[in-house]
Amino acid sequence: MLAKLMKVNEKTVETSKLADFVQNASSRDKKKVFKQVLKASSAEQRKVIEQAASMR
């Protein structure tokens, strides 16, 4: 009876694509993606800094 009640209260939670990637990807793939993200975010930050400098 208790097991039946527990099953009723269980909810299936869908994971995001990011969560799936983090849990299932190899270390090599994670490093590759992380490196790309760092390059892209650094480029965006440089653009913001350049824009701010040109406003002065």
C-alpha positions in Angstrom: 0.0 0.0 0.0 2.8 2.4 0.9 4.6 1.7 -2.4 1.4 2.5 -4.2 1.1 5.8 -2.5 4.7 6.7 -3.2 4.2 6.0 -6.9 1.2 8.3 -7.1 3.3 11.1 -5.6 6.3 10.6 -7.9 6.7 13.2 -10.6 8.7 12.7 -13.8 11.1 15.5 -14.2 12.4 16.3 -17.7 16.0 17.3 -17.9 17.3 20.1 -20.1 19.6 19.5 -23.0 22.4 21.2 -21.0 21.8 18.9 -18.0 21.9 15.8 -20.3 25.1 17.1 -21.9 26.8 17.7 -18.6 25.8 14.3 -17.2 26.6 12.2 -20.4 29.3 13.9 -22.4 32.9 12.9 -22.2 35.4 15.1 -20.5 36.9 15.9 -23.9 33.6 17.1 -25.3 32.9 19.2 -22.3 36.3 20.9 -22.6 35.8 21.5 -26.2 32.4 23.2 -25.6 33.7 25.1 -22.6 36.6 26.5 -24.7 34.2 27.7 -27.4 31.9 29.3 -24.8 34.9 31.1 -23.2 36.1 32.4 -26.6 32.7 33.7 -27.5 32.0 35.3 -24.2 35.5 36.9 -24.2 34.8 38.4 -27.6 31.5 39.8 -26.5 33.1 41.4 -23.4 35.9 42.9 -25.6 33.2 44.5 -27.8 31.4 46.0 -24.8 34.7 47.4 -23.4 35.5 48.9 -26.8 32.1 50.5 -27.1 32.3 52.0 -23.7 35.8 53.3 -24.4 34.6 54.9 -27.6 31.8 56.7 -25.8 34.2 58.7 -23.6 
